[in-house]
């Protein structure tokens, strides 16, 4: 029996734009359903990427506690704007046993970052 991958959805908008947040969330939910993933949680931040993000921090804690095996964001820029920050977040998630997936299919960028920082 194949168990569904438990995925945490992460949405970020730079300002309180409910429409953009809703669109991200709906797209991620649709992607998870299409890939037969189980949604373990959804996390939201309404701030620029360089500001404190309580949703991201809670997601990282929950993943470290084993609540999800994968993180799903729309694009790398939703998770982080700076390359260093994206790599750091990705490393923390990998250390917790989780993988990162982007609905636009651009997770190869994380693989390239890992090679560049070795």
FIKOLZA-1660 file (N, C-alpha, C; in steps of 0.1 Angstrom, whole numbers, plus 5000, padded with zeros to 4 digits):
% residues 118
   i   px   py   pz ch aa at
   1 5008 4988 5000  A  X  N
   1 5000 5000 5000  A  X CA
   1 5009 5012 5000  A  X  C
   2 5006 5022 4991  A  X  N
   2 5014 5034 4990  A  X CA
   2 5008 5044 4999  A  X  C
   3 5016 5050 5008  A  X  N
   3 5011 5061 5016  A  X CA
   3 5013 5074 5009  A  X  C
   4 5004 5083 5011  A  X  N
   4 5006 5096 5005  A  X CA
   4 5017 5104 5012  A  X  C
   5 5024 5112 5005  A  X  N
   5 5034 5121 5010  A  X CA
   5 5027 5132 5018  A  X  C
   6 5031 5134 5030  A  X  N
   6 5026 5145 5038  A  X CA
   6 5033 5158 5034  A  X  C
   7 5025 5168 5029  A  X  N
   7 5031 5180 5024  A  X CA
   7 5026 5192 5032  A  X  C
   8 5035 5201 5034  A  X  N
   8 5032 5214 5040  A  X CA
   8 5032 5225 5029  A  X  C
   9 5021 5232 5028  A  X  N
   9 5020 5242 5018  A  X CA
   9 5024 5256 5024  A  X  C
  10 5033 5263 5016  A  X  N
  10 5037 5276 5021  A  X CA
  10 5034 5287 5011  A  X  C
  11 5027 5297 5016  A  X  N
  11 5023 5308 5007  A  X CA
  11 5029 5321 5014  A  X  C
  12 5034 5330 5005  A  X  N
  12 5039 5343 5010  A  X CA
  12 5035 5353 5000  A  X  C
  13 5030 5364 5005  A  X  N
  13 5027 5376 4997  A  X CA
  13 5034 5388 5004  A  X  C
  14 5039 5397 4996  A  X  N
  14 5047 5408 5001  A  X CA
  14 5039 5418 5009  A  X  C
  15 5026 5419 5006  A  X  N
  15 5017 5428 5013  A  X CA
  15 5003 5421 5014  A  X  C
  16 4995 5427 5022  A  X  N
  16 4982 5420 5025  A  X CA
  16 4973 5419 5012  A  X  C
  17 4977 5412 5003  A  X  N
  17 4969 5410 4990  A  X CA
  17 4962 5397 4991  A  X  C
  18 4950 5397 4996  A  X  N
  18 4943 5384 4999  A  X CA
  18 4941 5376 4986  A  X  C
  19 4938 5383 4975  A  X  N
  19 4936 5376 4962  A  X CA
  19 4948 5368 4958  A  X  C
  20 4960 5374 4959  A  X  N
  20 4972 5367 4955  A  X CA
  20 4975 5356 4964  A  X  C
  21 4972 5357 4977  A  X  N
  21 4974 5347 4987  A  X CA
  21 4964 5335 4984  A  X  C
  22 4952 5338 4982  A  X  N
  22 4942 5328 4979  A  X CA
  22 4945 5321 4966  A  X  C
  23 4950 5328 4956  A  X  N
  23 4954 5321 4943  A  X CA
  23 4966 5312 4945  A  X  C
  24 4976 5316 4953  A  X  N
  24 4987 5307 4956  A  X CA
  24 4982 5294 4963  A  X  C
  25 4974 5296 4973  A  X  N
  25 4969 5285 4981  A  X CA
  25 4961 5275 4973  A  X  C
  26 4952 5281 4964  A  X  N
  26 4944 5272 4956  A  X CA
  26 4952 5264 4946  A  X  C
  27 4962 5271 4940  A  X  N
  27 4971 5264 4931  A  X CA
  27 4979 5253 4938  A  X  C
  28 4984 5256 4950  A  X  N
  28 4991 5245 4957  A  X CA
  28 4982 5234 4961  A  X  C
  29 4970 5237 4966  A  X  N
  29 4961 5226 4969  A  X CA
  29 4958 5217 4957  A  X  C
  30 4956 5224 4945  A  X  N
  30 4954 5216 4933  A  X CA
  30 4965 5208 4929  A  X  C
  31 4977 5213 4930  A  X  N
  31 4990 5206 4927  A  X CA
  31 4991 5193 4936  A  X  C
  32 4988 5195 4949  A  X  N
  32 4989 5184 4959  A  X CA
  32 4979 5174 4956  A  X  C
  33 4967 5178 4952  A  X  N
  33 4956 5168 4949  A  X CA
  33 4960 5160 4936  A  X  C
  34 4965 5167 4926  A  X  N
  34 4969 5161 4914  A  X CA
  34 4981 5151 4916  A  X  C
  35 4990 5154 4925  A  X  N
  35 5001 5145 4928  A  X CA
  35 4998 5135 4939  A  X  C
  36 4985 5134 4943  A  X  N
  36 4981 5125 4954  A  X CA
  36 4988 5127 4967  A  X  C
  37 4990 5139 4971  A  X  N
  37 4997 5143 4983  A  X CA
  37 4987 5146 4994  A  X  C
  38 4991 5143 5006  A  X  N
  38 4982 5146 5018  A  X CA
  38 4987 5159 5024  A  X  C
  39 4978 5169 5025  A  X  N
  39 4982 5182 5031  A  X CA
  39 4982 5181 5046  A  X  C
  40 4994 5183 5051  A  X  N
  40 4997 5182 5065  A  X CA
  40 4995 5195 5072  A  X  C
  41 4995 5206 5065  A  X  N
  41 4994 5219 5070  A  X CA
  41 4996 5230 5060  A  X  C
  42 4991 5242 5063  A  X  N
  42 4993 5253 5054  A  X CA
  42 4998 5265 5062  A  X  C
  43 5008 5272 5057  A  X  N
  43 5014 5283 5064  A  X CA
  43 5014 5295 5055  A  X  C
  44 5012 5307 5061  A  X  N
  44 5010 5319 5054  A  X CA
  44 5018 5330 5060  A  X  C
  45 5025 5338 5052  A  X  N
  45 5031 5350 5056  A  X CA
  45 5027 5362 5047  A  X  C
  46 5024 5373 5053  A  X  N
  46 5020 5385 5045  A  X CA
  46 5031 5396 5047  A  X  C
  47 5043 5393 5044  A  X  N
  47 5054 5402 5046  A  X CA
  47 5064 5401 5035  A  X  C
  48 5073 5411 5032  A  X  N
  48 5084 5409 5023  A  X CA
  48 5093 5398 5028  A  X  C
  49 5100 5391 5019  A  X  N
  49 5109 5380 5022  A  X CA
  49 5120 5383 5032  A  X  C
  50 5124 5396 5033  A  X  N
  50 5134 5399 5042  A  X CA
  50 5129 5403 5056  A  X  C
  51 5116 5402 5059  A  X  N
  51 5111 5405 5072  A  X CA
  51 5108 5392 5079  A  X  C
  52 5107 5393 5093  A  X  N
  52 5104 5381 5100  A  X CA
  52 5091 5374 5095  A  X  C
  53 5092 5361 5094  A  X  N
  53 5081 5354 5088  A  X CA
  53 5076 5343 5098  A  X  C
  54 5067 5346 5106  A  X  N
  54 5062 5336 5116  A  X CA
  54 5057 5323 5110  A  X  C
  55 5050 5324 5098  A  X  N
  55 5045 5312 5092  A  X CA
  55 5056 5303 5088  A  X  C
  56 5066 5308 5082  A  X  N
  56 5078 5300 5078  A  X CA
  56 5084 5294 5090  A  X  C
  57 5086 5302 5101  A  X  N
  57 5093 5296 5113  A  X CA
  57 5084 5285 5119  A  X  C
  58 5071 5286 5119  A  X  N
  58 5062 5276 5124  A  X CA
  58 5063 5263 5116  A  X  C
  59 5064 5265 5102  A  X  N
  59 5065 5254 5093  A  X CA
  59 5078 5247 5096  A  X  C
  60 5089 5254 5097  A  X  N
  60 5102 5247 5100  A  X CA
  60 5101 5239 5113  A  X  C
  61 5095 5245 5123  A  X  N
  61 5094 5237 5136  A  X CA
  61 5085 5225 5134  A  X  C
  62 5074 5226 5127  A  X  N
  62 5065 5215 5125  A  X CA
  62 5072 5204 5117  A  X  C
  63 5080 5208 5106  A  X  N
  63 5087 5198 5098  A  X CA
  63 5097 5191 5107  A  X  C
  64 5104 5198 5115  A  X  N
  64 5114 5193 5124  A  X CA
  64 5108 5182 5134  A  X  C
  65 5095 5184 5137  A  X  N
  65 5088 5175 5146  A  X CA
  65 5082 5163 5138  A  X  C
  66 5084 5163 5125  A  X  N
  66 5080 5152 5117  A  X CA
  66 5066 5153 5111  A  X  C
  67 5060 5165 5112  A  X  N
  67 5046 5166 5107  A  X CA
  67 5044 5166 5092  A  X  C
  68 5055 5168 5085  A  X  N
  68 5055 5168 5070  A  X CA
  68 5068 5163 5065  A  X  C
  69 5067 5157 5053  A  X  N
  69 5079 5151 5046  A  X CA
  69 5083 5160 5034  A  X  C
  70 5075 5169 5031  A  X  N
  70 5078 5177 5019  A  X CA
  70 5072 5191 5021  A  X  C
  71 5078 5201 5016  A  X  N
  71 5073 5215 5016  A  X CA
  71 5070 5218 5001  A  X  C
  72 5059 5224 4999  A  X  N
  72 5054 5228 4986  A  X CA
  72 5052 5243 4986  A  X  C
  73 5059 5250 4977  A  X  N
  73 5057 5265 4975  A  X CA
  73 5055 5267 4960  A  X  C
  74 5049 5278 4957  A  X  N
  74 5046 5281 4943  A  X CA
  74 5059 5282 4934  A  X  C
  75 5068 5290 4939  A  X  N
  75 5081 5292 4932  A  X CA
  75 5092 5295 4943  A  X  C
  76 5104 5294 4939  A  X  N
  76 5115 5296 4949  A  X CA
  76 5114 5310 4955  A  X  C
  77 5109 5320 4948  A  X  N
  77 5108 5334 4954  A  X CA
  77 5098 5335 4964  A  X  C
  78 5088 5326 4965  A  X  N
  78 5078 5326 4976  A  X CA
  78 5085 5321 4989  A  X  C
  79 5095 5312 4988  A  X  N
  79 5102 5307 5000  A  X CA
  79 5113 5317 5004  A  X  C
  80 5120 5323 4994  A  X  N
  80 5131 5332 4997  A  X CA
  80 5134 5341 4985  A  X  C
  81 5138 5353 4988  A  X  N
  81 5142 5362 4977  A  X CA
  81 5157 5361 4974  A  X  C
  82 5165 5359 4984  A  X  N
  82 5180 5358 4983  A  X CA
  82 5184 5344 4982  A  X  C
  83 5194 5341 4973  A  X  N
  83 5199 5328 4971  A  X CA
  83 5204 5321 4984  A  X  C
  84 5211 5329 4992  A  X  N
  84 5217 5324 5004  A  X CA
  84 5206 5320 5014  A  X  C
  85 5195 5327 5014  A  X  N
  85 5184 5324 5023  A  X CA
  85 5177 5312 5018  A  X  C
  86 5175 5310 5005  A  X  N
  86 5169 5299 4999  A  X CA
  86 5177 5286 5003  A  X  C
  87 5190 5287 5001  A  X  N
  87 5199 5276 5004  A  X CA
  87 5198 5272 5019  A  X  C
  88 5198 5282 5028  A  X  N
  88 5197 5280 5042  A  X CA
  88 5184 5273 5046  A  X  C
  89 5173 5278 5041  A  X  N
  89 5160 5271 5044  A  X CA
  89 5160 5257 5038  A  X  C
  90 5165 5255 5026  A  X  N
  90 5165 5242 5020  A  X CA
  90 5173 5232 5029  A  X  C
  91 5185 5237 5034  A  X  N
  91 5193 5229 5042  A  X CA
  91 5186 5225 5055  A  X  C
  92 5180 5234 5061  A  X  N
  92 5172 5231 5074  A  X CA
  92 5162 5221 5072  A  X  C
  93 5155 5222 5060  A  X  N
  93 5144 5212 5057  A  X CA
  93 5150 5199 5054  A  X  C
  94 5161 5198 5047  A  X  N
  94 5168 5186 5044  A  X CA
  94 5173 5179 5057  A  X  C
  95 5178 5187 5066  A  X  N
  95 5183 5181 5079  A  X CA
  95 5172 5176 5087  A  X  C
  96 5160 5181 5085  A  X  N
  96 5148 5176 5092  A  X CA
  96 5141 5164 5084  A  X  C
  97 5147 5160 5073  A  X  N
  97 5142 5149 5066  A  X CA
  97 5132 5152 5055  A  X  C
  98 5130 5165 5052  A  X  N
  98 5120 5169 5043  A  X CA
  98 5126 5174 5030  A  X  C
  99 5119 5173 5019  A  X  N
  99 5123 5178 5006  A  X CA
  99 5115 5190 5003  A  X  C
 100 5120 5197 4993  A  X  N
 100 5113 5210 4989  A  X CA
 100 5109 5208 4974  A  X  C
 101 5096 5212 4972  A  X  N
 101 5091 5211 4958  A  X CA
 101 5084 5224 4955  A  X  C
 102 5085 5228 4942  A  X  N
 102 5079 5240 4938  A  X CA
 102 5069 5237 4927  A  X  C
 103 5057 5243 4928  A  X  N
 103 5046 5239 4918  A  X CA
 103 5050 5243 4904  A  X  C
 104 5060 5252 4902  A  X  N
 104 5064 5255 4889  A  X CA
 104 5075 5246 4884  A  X  C
 105 5079 5236 4892  A  X  N
 105 5089 5226 4888  A  X CA
 105 5103 5231 4888  A  X  C
 106 5106 5242 4895  A  X  N
 106 5120 5247 4895  A  X CA
 106 5129 5243 4906  A  X  C
 107 5126 5231 4912  A  X  N
 107 5134 5227 4924  A  X CA
 107 5148 5224 4920  A  X  C
 108 5151 5222 4907  A  X  N
 108 5165 5220 4902  A  X CA
 108 5174 5231 4907  A  X  C
 109 5169 5243 4909  A  X  N
 109 5177 5254 4915  A  X CA
 109 5183 5250 4928  A  X  C
 110 5176 5243 4936  A  X  N
 110 5182 5238 4949  A  X CA
 110 5193 5229 4947  A  X  C
 111 5192 5220 4938  A  X  N
 111 5203 5210 4935  A  X CA
 111 5215 5218 4931  A  X  C
 112 5214 5228 4922  A  X  N
 112 5225 5236 4917  A  X CA
 112 5231 5244 4929  A  X  C
 113 5223 5249 4938  A  X  N
 113 5228 5257 4949  A  X CA
 113 5236 5248 4958  A  X  C
 114 5232 5235 4960  A  X  N
 114 5239 5226 4968  A  X CA
 114 5253 5223 4963  A  X  C
 115 5253 5221 4950  A  X  N
 115 5266 5219 4943  A  X CA
 115 5275 5231 4944  A  X  C
 116 5270 5243 4943  A  X  N
 116 5278 5255 4944  A  X CA
 116 5284 5257 4957  A  X  C
 117 5277 5253 4968  A  X  N
 117 5281 5256 4982  A  X CA
 117 5289 5245 4988  A  X  C
 118 5292 5234 4980  A  X  N
 118 5300 5223 4985  A  X CA
 118 5315 5226 4984  A  X  C
% end
